[in-house]
Amino acid sequence: PGCGITGFVLVKKVPGHLWISASSSDHSFRGESMNMTHVVNHFYFGHQLSDDRSRYLDKFHAGEKEGNWHDKLAGEVFRSRDAHISHEHYLQTVLTTI
């Protein structure tokens, strides 16, 4: 079914970019023929919220995306309908303390 990416990145609290790209010393990739369809299971900054904390904060985000509003890309499917298509995801993060 393809590749899976799991891990974490330690970053400073300054503007920046995170790039993920396909590469291998054992395989050759032809970018024009790659299907970049993918699912984002989880992508968040900081600690993942506990169920109790998530329920507590849900009342402040009524009407927003259903599910994990703090993990906006969770469960999203991004399909490449044509050849030579890549996907870019933009997230704005704001430091909050409760």
ZIZIJO-V153444 format. One line per field, one symbol per residue. phi: phi as a letter, one per 30 degrees, with the letter a starting at -180 (. if undefined). psi: psi as a letter, one per 30 degrees, with the letter a starting at -180 (. if undefined). burial: + if it has 9 or more other ideal C-beta (glycine too) atoms within 8 Angstrom, else -. Layout:
phi = ???
psi = ???
burial = ???
This chain:
phi = .kcbcblbbcbddbeabbcbbdaadcbcccedcdcceaccdaabciddddeddddddeddbeidedidddbeceidccccdbdicbbbccbccbdbbc
psi = falkkkalkkllilkalkkklklkfflkkjefgkjgklkjekjlkakkkleeeeeefeffgkfaklbjffiffkgkkjkjfllhklkkkkkkkkklk.
burial = -----------------------------------+---+---+---------+--++----------+-+-++---+-+------------------
